[in-house]
Amino acid sequence: MEKRGVRKQLMGVVVSDKMDKSVIVLVERLVKHKMYHKYIRRHVKYAAHDEQNHCKTGDKVLITESRPLSKTKKWRVSKIVAKAV
């Protein structure tokens, strides 16, 4: 069974919107420790393309994998889930 055309989607929080048409999104995940069997928080920052500059710092967004748009941008903001207060 092939999974062609299925793109990864991640949920995260915008931590920087200082660039033009780009945002930095912090994605957290829980990983179980092999020895202690406790859950540890791991996080990664992704540069994502925001065409209309709608995202602001603190917004919760859904990002989707895409073709490379620049040296660091390989994700696009597909939806703003929750606006920052």
Backbone bond lengths (Angstrom), bond angles and torsions (degrees), N, CA, C in turn:
res aa  C-N    CA-C-N  psi(-1)  N-CA   C-N-CA  omega(-1)  CA-C   N-CA-C  phi
1 M - - - 1.448 - - 1.528 109.16 -
2 E 1.306 117.20 120.41 1.461 122.07 -178.27 1.520 111.88 -90.68
3 K 1.339 115.10 150.76 1.462 120.54 177.43 1.525 109.43 -119.93
4 R 1.305 117.33 48.30 1.463 120.61 -179.92 1.510 110.83 -73.50
5 G 1.329 115.78 140.17 1.442 120.32 176.15 1.516 114.14 84.14
6 V 1.336 117.70 -2.47 1.464 121.01 179.03 1.526 108.04 -87.92
7 R 1.330 116.22 120.44 1.461 120.55 -177.54 1.514 110.60 -104.95
8 K 1.323 115.64 145.04 1.462 120.32 179.10 1.523 110.19 -69.05
9 Q 1.324 115.16 144.73 1.456 121.32 175.37 1.520 108.33 -130.08
10 L 1.334 116.16 135.20 1.452 121.75 -179.35 1.523 109.74 -130.01
11 M 1.336 115.93 150.08 1.453 122.32 177.87 1.522 107.85 -107.77
12 G 1.336 116.40 135.54 1.454 119.51 -179.57 1.513 112.39 -159.08
13 V 1.327 114.94 -177.33 1.460 122.39 -178.01 1.525 108.79 -116.65
14 V 1.334 116.36 135.40 1.465 121.40 178.36 1.534 108.79 -72.64
15 V 1.340 116.23 123.28 1.469 120.30 179.40 1.524 112.11 -106.93
16 S 1.345 117.47 -16.33 1.458 120.72 177.90 1.520 109.79 -150.49
17 D 1.351 116.27 134.87 1.473 121.25 176.92 1.520 110.16 -131.60
18 K 1.334 116.84 29.46 1.461 121.44 -174.30 1.528 113.49 -77.17
19 M 1.337 117.54 -20.00 1.462 120.64 -178.56 1.527 110.70 -85.96
20 D 1.317 115.90 162.25 1.461 121.42 176.79 1.525 108.85 -84.24
21 K 1.325 116.96 122.90 1.462 124.52 178.37 1.533 113.39 62.72
22 S 1.327 117.30 22.19 1.460 121.66 178.30 1.513 110.26 -141.81
23 V 1.326 115.59 147.87 1.462 121.62 174.70 1.531 108.41 -137.13
24 I 1.330 115.72 156.79 1.456 121.47 173.95 1.524 106.90 -105.51
25 V 1.340 116.00 125.01 1.459 122.08 -176.34 1.523 109.22 -114.07
26 L 1.342 116.40 128.07 1.459 122.79 177.60 1.514 108.82 -94.97
27 V 1.337 116.65 119.69 1.463 122.54 -179.06 1.519 108.28 -111.46
28 E 1.343 116.59 122.86 1.466 121.86 178.72 1.516 109.76 -104.88
29 R 1.349 115.38 146.27 1.457 120.63 174.79 1.522 108.70 -142.46
30 L 1.324 116.49 157.12 1.453 121.82 178.60 1.523 109.11 -103.29
31 V 1.340 115.93 130.84 1.460 122.31 -179.73 1.519 107.89 -123.22
32 K 1.309 117.47 135.35 1.458 121.39 179.60 1.524 109.98 -83.48
33 H 1.317 117.27 129.32 1.463 122.80 179.05 1.531 108.63 -70.59
34 K 1.340 116.48 135.76 1.457 119.90 -174.02 1.529 113.15 -67.41
35 M 1.324 116.64 -40.32 1.459 119.34 -177.03 1.529 112.36 -87.66
36 Y 1.325 116.51 -47.08 1.463 120.09 -172.20 1.525 114.08 -90.78
37 H 1.337 117.53 -10.04 1.468 123.38 176.99 1.530 113.15 57.74
38 K 1.323 116.15 28.04 1.461 121.11 174.19 1.522 107.85 -102.45
39 Y 1.321 116.09 156.83 1.451 120.23 178.72 1.524 110.00 -91.28
40 I 1.332 115.35 132.07 1.454 123.09 -178.67 1.520 108.22 -115.65
41 R 1.336 116.62 140.18 1.466 120.73 176.73 1.520 109.62 -83.31
42 R 1.315 116.02 128.60 1.463 122.55 173.97 1.522 106.86 -119.81
43 H 1.328 117.50 143.82 1.462 119.69 178.97 1.519 111.32 -136.78
44 V 1.332 114.71 151.27 1.457 123.69 179.28 1.524 107.45 -136.58
45 K 1.331 117.00 143.16 1.464 121.11 175.69 1.529 108.87 -104.23
46 Y 1.325 115.98 130.93 1.457 122.50 178.46 1.522 109.74 -118.00
47 A 1.328 116.56 139.66 1.462 121.61 171.69 1.530 106.71 -87.29
48 A 1.331 116.88 126.57 1.463 121.32 -176.69 1.522 110.27 -126.47
49 H 1.331 115.62 148.79 1.462 122.81 -179.06 1.520 109.83 -84.63
50 D 1.338 116.44 127.86 1.466 123.37 178.91 1.527 107.23 -126.29
51 E 1.323 116.63 93.37 1.469 122.52 -169.85 1.526 113.79 -58.89
52 Q 1.343 118.41 -45.40 1.465 120.90 -176.15 1.524 114.20 -94.84
53 N 1.301 119.01 5.66 1.474 123.57 -177.65 1.532 111.86 55.44
54 H 1.351 117.17 42.07 1.462 121.38 179.54 1.520 112.52 -82.80
55 C 1.320 118.54 -28.11 1.467 122.10 -174.58 1.523 111.56 -74.65
56 K 1.325 115.15 139.78 1.459 122.36 175.46 1.525 108.31 -123.81
57 T 1.323 117.18 163.91 1.457 122.38 -179.95 1.529 109.99 -59.94
58 G 1.324 116.17 130.76 1.468 121.57 179.75 1.515 114.10 99.13
59 D 1.336 118.76 -11.31 1.461 121.47 178.61 1.524 110.37 -70.21
60 K 1.330 115.94 142.47 1.459 121.32 173.96 1.523 107.15 -93.34
61 V 1.340 117.28 122.67 1.466 120.88 -173.13 1.530 111.35 -128.82
62 L 1.325 114.42 159.28 1.453 122.83 173.62 1.520 106.49 -108.46
63 I 1.348 117.05 122.77 1.461 120.29 179.72 1.525 109.37 -111.84
64 T 1.328 115.59 146.72 1.455 122.67 -177.28 1.524 109.44 -121.94
65 E 1.312 115.91 139.66 1.457 122.46 178.80 1.535 109.64 -65.05
66 S 1.335 116.65 142.84 1.459 120.15 178.56 1.531 109.40 -146.26
67 R 1.310 115.00 -175.97 1.463 118.88 176.31 1.527 108.68 -68.47
68 P 1.333 118.53 159.67 1.465 119.22 178.16 1.522 111.72 -62.25
69 L 1.343 115.93 123.61 1.459 121.67 -179.52 1.525 110.91 -97.16
70 S 1.332 117.03 -24.77 1.466 122.93 174.56 1.521 106.90 -158.32
71 K 1.320 116.76 -166.36 1.465 120.41 -179.11 1.526 112.04 -61.41
72 T 1.336 117.54 -38.78 1.460 120.74 -176.50 1.523 114.08 -111.48
73 K 1.334 119.07 -18.08 1.467 121.50 -175.63 1.525 111.43 -90.54
74 K 1.343 114.95 114.58 1.457 121.06 175.89 1.522 110.93 -131.39
75 W 1.346 116.92 14.97 1.459 123.71 -178.55 1.521 109.51 -132.36
76 R 1.339 116.40 153.23 1.466 122.93 175.20 1.520 109.11 -124.49
77 V 1.327 116.41 145.22 1.464 120.54 173.87 1.516 106.81 -77.42
78 S 1.344 116.65 116.56 1.460 119.12 -178.04 1.522 112.02 -96.26
79 K 1.360 117.64 -29.31 1.453 118.97 -179.04 1.529 109.90 -158.77
80 I 1.332 115.84 141.23 1.457 120.71 171.55 1.535 106.56 -91.77
81 V 1.327 116.61 113.29 1.465 121.81 -175.89 1.541 110.19 -78.57
82 A 1.347 116.01 -46.22 1.467 119.96 -179.19 1.522 108.65 -145.15
83 K 1.343 115.34 133.23 1.465 120.23 177.64 1.520 109.34 -81.08
84 A 1.354 115.89 152.01 1.457 121.33 177.62 1.529 109.59 -71.41
85 V 1.319 116.01 147.06 1.470 120.63 -178.46 1.515 110.63 -82.83
